[in-house]
Amino acid sequence: MNKSIMFMLVFFAATTAFGAAWPQKYNNGRHTLFTTAPAITTPGVFWVMDDIPTSSEGSTCTVIGNNNDIYCVRYDGTSYSIVELDRKGQVQRTYLSSSSVAVNSLAVSTTNLYASFDDGTFQAWVLGNTDINWSKTDDNIVSMVLLDDSGNVYFNSDTTVYSYEADGTDRWSYDISATSAGYWPAYYGGAVFVTYDNKMIALNTSNGSKRWLKDMSTWSSDWQYFTWPMIGPDGTIWTGRVSDDTVQDYVAISPSSGATNLGTGLPSSNSRLYSITNAKMLVFTGDGYLVGGTYDMSDLTVT
């Protein structure tokens, strides 16, 4: 069995037993990869879902709805589908079937299900109704789908950041004219944070205006790009700086002002920030290891 499938099932078993919150519940734009659910004590497999795509076959998308239903992508070797499961693993409905295009990301709000695809298109459904509610076919989406606290939708192409209301009404767009834009936009405190080329931009979600822009070339011409942003419990944005195709260090950025601490002393040697917990623990992963340590933003001098 695919390892990612086994992990999913074991976690389901543990959280079902405790009746606790699930990770990546319907909206987590901070990308902390953290859950308040208790740790696994006695792993057990309740059910098995077959035909989950491997990473080479497409994104292994799984999100948890506000009603604790599970939305996941399946792949039978020829086509992709999006199914809704209950916590017993029973298929409730199929929103997408027989698609030849891989699903790039899933997102679910309290009312809607959203999917972006590898061909740059986008589709939206009202929960409980398998008919497509609205779609976008000309935005050339390269990012995952992101939701804010009000259920508004965000995604980006290499040239533009888009925002729509839940019913598909156009809210705003912002031109970034990038050579290459990041896959993981983030949301926090009334702003969307997007990485592209050697920059990170913060856009106010209310009207799409620019809050601030960080350009790595002002620090050194050697910097290539930012890693995807993760946002801690105090709102601090953590992102890695890459040169020579290697993560050299991590910096802390204020979400409100863009003020940046370039001297955090956080792990280098191509370590990747893996998770930020509500206890202000930063967990890094590298070649065969995990490293964890606490932080306190008040101890950092942001300049």
C-alpha positions as CSV (number, residue, x, y, z in Angstrom):
1,M,0.0,0.0,0.0
2,N,1.1,3.5,-0.7
3,K,2.7,5.0,2.4
4,S,0.8,8.2,2.2
5,I,-2.5,6.2,2.3
6,M,-1.4,4.3,5.3
7,F,-0.5,7.5,7.2
8,M,-3.9,9.0,6.3
9,L,-5.8,5.9,7.6
10,V,-3.8,5.6,10.8
11,F,-4.4,9.2,11.6
12,F,-8.1,8.9,10.9
13,A,-8.3,6.0,13.3
14,A,-6.7,7.9,16.0
15,T,-8.7,11.1,15.6
16,T,-11.9,9.2,15.2
17,A,-11.3,7.5,18.5
18,F,-10.8,10.8,20.3
19,G,-13.3,12.8,18.4
20,A,-10.8,15.6,18.0
21,A,-10.0,18.2,15.3
22,W,-8.4,17.1,12.1
23,P,-5.4,18.6,10.4
24,Q,-6.0,21.0,7.5
25,K,-9.6,21.3,8.5
26,Y,-11.6,23.2,6.0
27,N,-9.5,26.4,6.0
28,N,-5.9,26.7,7.0
29,G,-4.2,29.4,5.0
30,R,-1.2,29.6,7.4
31,H,0.2,26.2,6.2
32,T,1.4,25.4,9.7
33,L,0.9,21.6,9.1
34,F,-0.2,21.4,12.8
35,T,-3.3,20.0,14.5
36,T,-4.5,20.3,18.0
37,A,-5.6,16.6,17.9
38,P,-3.9,14.3,20.4
39,A,-1.0,12.2,19.3
40,I,-1.6,8.6,18.0
41,T,-1.5,6.2,20.9
42,T,-2.9,2.9,19.5
43,P,-2.8,3.0,15.7
44,G,-5.5,1.1,13.9
45,V,-6.9,0.9,10.4
46,F,-10.7,1.4,10.1
47,W,-10.9,1.3,6.3
48,V,-8.8,1.6,3.2
49,M,-9.4,3.8,0.2
50,D,-7.8,2.5,-3.1
51,D,-6.7,4.4,-6.2
52,I,-5.1,7.3,-4.4
53,P,-2.6,8.9,-6.9
54,T,1.1,8.8,-6.2
55,S,3.1,12.0,-6.4
56,S,4.2,11.1,-9.9
57,E,0.5,10.7,-11.0
58,G,-0.7,14.0,-9.6
59,S,-1.2,15.7,-6.3
60,T,-2.4,13.5,-3.4
61,C,-5.1,16.0,-2.4
62,T,-7.2,15.4,0.7
63,V,-9.1,18.1,2.7
64,I,-11.5,17.9,5.6
65,G,-14.8,19.8,5.5
66,N,-16.5,21.6,8.3
67,N,-18.9,18.7,8.6
68,N,-15.9,16.3,9.0
69,D,-16.5,14.8,5.6
70,I,-13.4,13.9,3.6
71,Y,-12.8,15.1,0.0
72,C,-10.1,13.4,-1.9
73,V,-8.8,12.7,-5.4
74,R,-8.7,9.2,-6.9
75,Y,-6.9,7.9,-10.0
76,D,-7.6,4.6,-11.7
77,G,-4.6,4.7,-14.0
78,T,-6.5,6.5,-16.7
79,S,-8.7,9.2,-15.2
80,Y,-9.1,11.3,-12.1
81,S,-12.2,11.8,-9.9
82,I,-13.0,13.8,-6.7
83,V,-15.1,12.0,-4.1
84,E,-16.7,12.9,-0.8
85,L,-16.4,10.3,2.0
86,D,-17.9,10.1,5.4
87,R,-15.7,9.2,8.4
88,K,-16.5,5.5,7.8
89,G,-14.9,5.7,4.4
90,Q,-18.2,5.4,2.5
91,V,-18.5,7.4,-0.7
92,Q,-21.3,10.0,-0.3
93,R,-21.0,11.5,-3.8
94,T,-18.7,12.1,-6.7
95,Y,-18.1,15.7,-7.8
96,L,-15.7,14.9,-10.7
97,S,-15.4,11.8,-12.7
98,S,-13.4,10.6,-15.8
99,S,-11.1,13.6,-16.0
100,S,-8.0,13.1,-18.0
101,V,-6.4,16.1,-16.3
102,A,-4.7,15.7,-12.9
103,V,-6.1,17.7,-10.0
104,N,-3.6,20.2,-8.7
105,S,-5.3,21.2,-5.4
106,L,-8.5,21.0,-3.4
107,A,-10.0,23.5,-1.0
108,V,-13.3,23.3,0.9
109,S,-15.3,26.0,2.8
110,T,-18.5,25.7,4.8
111,T,-20.5,25.9,1.6
112,N,-18.3,25.1,-1.4
113,L,-15.7,22.7,-2.8
114,Y,-13.0,24.0,-5.2
115,A,-10.4,22.3,-7.4
116,S,-7.6,23.6,-9.6
117,F,-6.1,21.4,-12.4
118,D,-2.7,20.9,-14.0
119,D,-3.9,22.5,-17.2
120,G,-4.4,25.8,-15.3
121,T,-8.2,25.6,-15.0
122,F,-10.5,25.8,-12.0
123,Q,-13.9,24.4,-11.0
124,A,-16.3,25.0,-8.0
125,W,-19.2,23.1,-6.6
126,V,-21.8,23.8,-3.9
127,L,-21.5,21.1,-1.3
128,G,-24.1,18.4,-1.8
129,N,-24.6,19.3,-5.5
130,T,-22.3,17.5,-8.0
131,D,-23.1,20.0,-10.8
132,I,-20.3,22.5,-11.5
133,N,-21.4,25.8,-10.0
134,W,-18.8,27.9,-11.7
135,S,-15.4,27.5,-13.4
136,K,-12.4,29.4,-14.9
137,T,-10.7,28.2,-18.0
138,D,-8.5,31.1,-19.0
139,D,-6.6,32.1,-15.8
140,N,-3.7,29.7,-16.3
141,I,-3.5,28.8,-12.6
142,V,-0.2,27.6,-11.2
143,S,-1.0,27.8,-7.5
144,M,-3.1,25.9,-5.0
145,V,-6.6,27.3,-4.2
146,L,-6.6,29.5,-1.0
147,L,-9.6,30.6,1.0
148,D,-9.9,33.5,3.5
149,D,-12.0,33.6,6.7
150,S,-15.0,35.0,4.7
151,G,-14.9,32.2,2.1
152,N,-13.4,34.3,-0.7
153,V,-11.2,32.4,-3.2
154,Y,-7.6,33.2,-4.2
155,F,-5.2,31.7,-6.7
156,N,-2.5,32.9,-9.0
157,S,-1.0,32.4,-12.4
158,D,2.6,33.4,-13.4
159,T,1.2,36.9,-14.3
160,T,-1.8,37.6,-12.0
161,V,-3.2,37.1,-8.5
162,Y,-7.0,36.6,-8.7
163,S,-9.7,36.9,-6.1
164,Y,-13.3,35.7,-6.4
165,E,-16.4,35.5,-4.2
166,A,-17.7,32.1,-3.3
167,D,-20.3,32.3,-6.1
168,G,-17.6,33.2,-8.8
169,T,-18.1,37.0,-8.8
170,D,-14.9,38.7,-9.7
171,R,-13.5,40.7,-6.7
172,W,-10.1,41.9,-8.0
173,S,-6.9,40.9,-9.7
174,Y,-3.3,42.1,-9.3
175,D,-0.6,42.0,-12.0
176,I,2.7,40.4,-10.9
177,S,4.1,39.7,-14.4
178,A,6.4,37.0,-13.0
179,T,8.7,34.6,-14.8
180,S,7.8,31.9,-12.2
181,A,5.2,32.2,-9.4
182,G,5.0,30.0,-6.3
183,Y,2.6,27.2,-5.7
184,W,1.8,28.0,-2.0
185,P,0.1,31.5,-1.4
186,A,-0.7,32.0,2.2
187,Y,-3.4,34.0,4.1
188,Y,-3.4,35.8,7.4
189,G,-4.7,39.0,9.0
190,G,-6.5,40.4,5.9
191,A,-3.7,39.7,3.5
192,V,-2.6,37.2,0.9
193,F,1.1,36.5,0.6
194,V,2.4,35.3,-2.8
195,T,6.0,34.4,-3.8
196,Y,7.2,34.9,-7.3
197,D,10.7,35.2,-9.0
198,N,12.9,36.6,-6.2
199,K,10.0,38.5,-4.4
200,M,7.2,38.1,-1.9
201,I,4.2,40.4,-2.1
202,A,1.4,41.1,0.5
203,L,-1.9,42.0,-1.0
204,N,-4.8,43.3,1.1
205,T,-7.7,40.9,0.7
206,S,-10.3,43.7,0.8
207,N,-9.4,45.4,-2.4
208,G,-6.2,43.8,-3.8
209,S,-4.0,46.7,-3.0
210,K,-0.3,46.2,-2.3
211,R,0.5,46.2,1.4
212,W,4.3,45.6,1.0
213,L,6.8,44.0,-1.4
214,K,10.1,42.2,-0.4
215,D,12.7,42.0,-3.2
216,M,15.6,39.7,-2.4
217,S,17.9,41.5,-4.9
218,T,18.1,44.4,-2.4
219,W,20.0,42.0,0.0
220,S,22.2,40.3,-2.6
221,S,22.1,39.4,-6.3
222,D,22.8,35.7,-5.3
223,W,19.4,35.1,-3.8
224,Q,17.1,33.2,-6.2
225,Y,13.7,32.9,-4.5
226,F,11.8,32.5,-1.3
227,T,10.4,29.2,-0.1
228,W,6.7,29.0,0.5
229,P,5.6,31.0,3.5
230,M,4.4,29.5,6.8
231,I,2.8,31.7,9.4
232,G,3.2,31.2,13.1
233,P,0.6,31.6,15.9
234,D,1.7,35.2,16.5
235,G,1.4,36.1,12.8
236,T,5.1,36.0,12.0
237,I,5.8,34.8,8.4
238,W,8.7,32.4,8.1
239,T,10.3,31.8,4.7
240,G,13.6,30.4,3.5
241,R,16.1,32.2,1.3
242,V,17.5,30.1,-1.6
243,S,20.7,30.5,-3.5
244,D,22.6,27.9,-5.5
245,D,19.4,26.0,-5.4
246,T,19.9,25.5,-1.6
247,V,17.9,26.9,1.3
248,Q,20.6,29.0,3.1
249,D,18.6,30.3,6.1
250,Y,15.1,31.4,7.3
251,V,13.9,34.9,7.8
252,A,11.0,36.3,9.9
253,I,8.7,38.9,8.3
254,S,6.0,41.0,9.9
255,P,2.7,40.4,8.1
256,S,1.5,44.0,8.7
257,S,4.6,46.0,7.8
258,G,6.9,43.7,6.0
259,A,9.7,44.4,8.4
260,T,12.2,41.6,8.2
261,N,14.7,39.9,10.6
262,L,17.6,38.6,8.5
263,G,19.5,37.3,11.6
264,T,17.3,34.6,13.0
265,G,20.1,32.0,13.1
266,L,17.6,29.3,12.1
267,P,18.9,26.0,10.6
268,S,20.7,26.2,7.3
269,S,22.3,23.3,5.3
270,N,19.2,22.9,3.2
271,S,16.9,22.3,6.1
272,R,13.2,22.8,5.3
273,L,10.7,24.3,7.7
274,Y,8.2,21.5,8.2
275,S,5.7,22.7,10.9
276,I,4.9,25.5,13.3
277,T,2.9,24.6,16.4
278,N,0.7,26.6,18.6
279,A,3.4,26.3,21.3
280,K,5.6,28.3,19.0
281,M,7.7,25.3,18.0
282,L,9.6,25.4,14.7
283,V,10.3,21.9,13.3
284,F,12.8,21.5,10.5
285,T,13.4,18.5,8.3
286,G,16.6,17.6,6.4
287,D,18.3,14.5,5.0
288,G,17.1,11.9,7.5
289,Y,16.5,14.1,10.5
290,L,14.0,16.4,12.3
291,V,15.2,19.4,14.3
292,G,12.8,21.3,16.6
293,G,13.2,24.5,18.7
294,T,11.0,27.2,20.3
295,Y,11.0,30.8,19.3
296,D,9.6,34.0,20.7
297,M,9.1,36.9,18.3
298,S,9.7,39.4,21.1
299,D,13.3,38.2,21.3
300,L,13.9,39.0,17.6
301,T,15.0,42.4,16.4
302,V,13.0,43.0,13.3
303,T,14.6,45.5,10.9
